[in-house]
């Protein structure tokens, strides 16, 4: 099977069509140095739903599902990217550097109307060690259990 031919901007500029359209060196430099989209560490594809950027397609689909549940009256007070401070910032001292606060950002927070309880939800494609640590901190320090959703719960249509 033959490989598909790829062209470079330099090839276009040096071609007959490129010369007749008089590509300047400045335009050529801009085109050839254009940044390509950086591949995600975990293979997720960022997406936009209703003008809101989501870290993955699954998270965007979950948002769409939760919007339907909001309209149906099964949930209320839907909020996105809600921060929780797990440890406070420690100021710089003479002997030690400053330490940043540890923050966990929940993907979705809403109230389940049937139970009356606030739900802190996170869509997970992969559970990282950083996430597992923050989940434990939420359980121990804030007494909040994180409801994890994934592609399977998208198919099931569960709240």
C-alpha positions as CSV (number, residue, x, y, z in Angstrom):
1,X,0.0,0.0,0.0
2,X,1.5,3.3,-1.0
3,X,1.9,6.1,1.5
4,X,-0.2,9.2,0.8
5,X,1.8,12.1,-0.5
6,X,2.3,15.0,2.0
7,X,3.2,18.4,0.9
8,X,5.0,21.1,2.8
9,X,4.4,24.8,2.6
10,X,7.8,25.2,1.1
11,X,6.9,22.9,-1.7
12,X,3.8,25.0,-2.4
13,X,5.7,28.3,-2.3
14,X,8.3,26.9,-4.8
15,X,5.7,25.5,-7.2
16,X,4.4,27.4,-10.2
17,X,1.2,28.2,-8.4
18,X,3.0,29.4,-5.3
19,X,5.2,31.7,-7.3
20,X,2.3,33.2,-9.3
21,X,0.5,33.9,-6.1
22,X,3.7,35.4,-4.8
23,X,4.0,33.9,-1.3
24,X,6.3,36.2,0.6
25,X,8.9,34.8,2.9
26,X,7.0,36.2,5.9
27,X,3.8,34.4,5.0
28,X,5.7,31.2,4.4
29,X,7.4,31.5,7.8
30,X,4.0,32.0,9.5
31,X,2.5,29.0,7.7
32,X,5.4,26.6,8.3
33,X,5.8,27.6,12.0
34,X,2.1,27.3,12.9
35,X,1.7,25.3,16.1
36,X,0.0,22.0,15.8
37,X,-2.4,20.8,18.4
38,X,-0.5,19.1,21.3
39,X,-1.6,15.5,21.8
40,X,-3.1,14.9,25.2
41,X,-1.2,12.8,27.8
42,X,-4.1,10.4,28.3
43,X,-5.5,10.5,24.8
44,X,-8.6,12.6,25.5
45,X,-10.0,15.0,22.9
46,X,-11.1,18.4,24.1
47,X,-14.6,19.4,23.0
48,X,-16.9,22.4,23.2
49,X,-20.6,22.0,24.1
50,X,-22.8,25.1,24.3
51,X,-19.7,27.3,24.1
52,X,-18.1,25.6,27.2
53,X,-14.8,23.9,26.8
54,X,-14.6,20.3,28.3
55,X,-11.4,18.2,28.8
56,X,-13.0,15.2,27.0
57,X,-15.8,14.2,24.7
58,X,-17.2,12.1,27.5
59,X,-17.3,15.0,29.9
60,X,-19.1,17.1,27.3
61,X,-21.7,14.3,26.8
62,X,-22.2,14.0,30.5
63,X,-22.8,17.8,30.7
64,X,-25.5,17.4,27.9
65,X,-27.1,14.6,29.9
66,X,-27.1,16.6,33.1
67,X,-28.7,19.5,31.2
68,X,-31.5,17.2,30.1
69,X,-32.0,16.1,33.7
70,X,-32.0,19.7,34.8
71,X,-34.8,20.5,32.3
72,X,-36.7,17.4,33.4
73,X,-36.6,18.6,37.0
74,X,-34.6,15.6,38.3
75,X,-31.6,17.8,39.4
76,X,-31.2,21.5,40.2
77,X,-28.5,24.0,40.8
78,X,-26.0,22.5,38.2
79,X,-22.6,24.1,38.5
80,X,-19.4,23.3,36.6
81,X,-15.7,23.3,37.7
82,X,-16.4,23.9,41.4
83,X,-13.2,24.3,43.4
84,X,-12.7,22.8,46.9
85,X,-9.6,23.8,48.9
86,X,-8.1,20.7,50.4
87,X,-5.1,22.2,52.1
88,X,-4.5,25.9,52.6
89,X,-1.6,27.9,51.2
90,X,1.4,28.1,53.5
91,X,3.3,31.4,53.4
92,X,7.0,31.6,52.8
93,X,9.1,31.6,55.9
94,X,12.8,32.3,56.4
95,X,13.6,28.6,56.4
96,X,11.0,27.2,54.0
97,X,9.5,28.0,50.6
98,X,5.8,28.9,50.2
99,X,3.5,25.9,49.6
100,X,0.5,26.3,47.3
101,X,-2.9,25.3,48.4
102,X,-4.1,21.9,47.1
103,X,-7.3,22.4,45.1
104,X,-9.7,19.8,43.8
105,X,-12.1,21.0,41.0
106,X,-15.2,18.9,40.7
107,X,-16.5,18.6,37.1
108,X,-20.1,18.9,38.2
109,X,-22.0,19.8,41.4
110,X,-25.8,19.6,41.6
111,X,-28.6,18.7,43.9
112,X,-30.5,15.5,43.2
113,X,-34.1,16.4,43.6
114,X,-35.3,12.9,44.6
115,X,-32.9,12.6,47.5
116,X,-32.3,16.3,48.3
117,X,-28.6,15.7,48.5
118,X,-25.8,17.7,46.9
119,X,-23.8,15.5,44.4
120,X,-20.1,16.2,43.6
121,X,-19.4,14.4,40.4
122,X,-16.3,13.8,38.4
123,X,-16.1,12.2,34.9
124,X,-13.1,9.9,34.7
125,X,-11.6,8.2,31.7
126,X,-8.6,7.2,33.8
127,X,-8.1,7.4,37.6
128,X,-4.7,9.1,38.2
129,X,-2.8,8.8,41.4
130,X,-3.2,12.6,41.9
131,X,-7.0,12.2,41.6
132,X,-7.1,9.3,44.0
133,X,-5.2,11.3,46.6
134,X,-7.6,14.3,46.2
135,X,-10.6,12.0,46.4
136,X,-9.3,10.7,49.8
137,X,-8.7,14.2,51.0
138,X,-12.3,15.1,50.0
139,X,-13.6,12.1,52.0
140,X,-11.5,12.6,55.1
141,X,-11.4,16.5,55.4
142,X,-14.6,17.6,53.8
143,X,-16.7,14.4,54.4
144,X,-17.7,14.6,50.7
145,X,-17.8,11.4,48.6
146,X,-17.2,12.0,44.9
147,X,-19.6,10.3,42.5
148,X,-17.5,9.0,39.6
149,X,-18.9,8.7,36.1
150,X,-17.4,7.2,33.0
151,X,-18.3,6.1,29.5
152,X,-20.3,3.2,31.0
153,X,-22.6,5.5,33.0
154,X,-23.0,7.6,29.8
155,X,-24.5,4.5,28.1
156,X,-26.6,3.5,31.1
157,X,-28.0,7.0,31.5
158,X,-27.7,7.0,35.3
159,X,-27.7,10.0,37.6
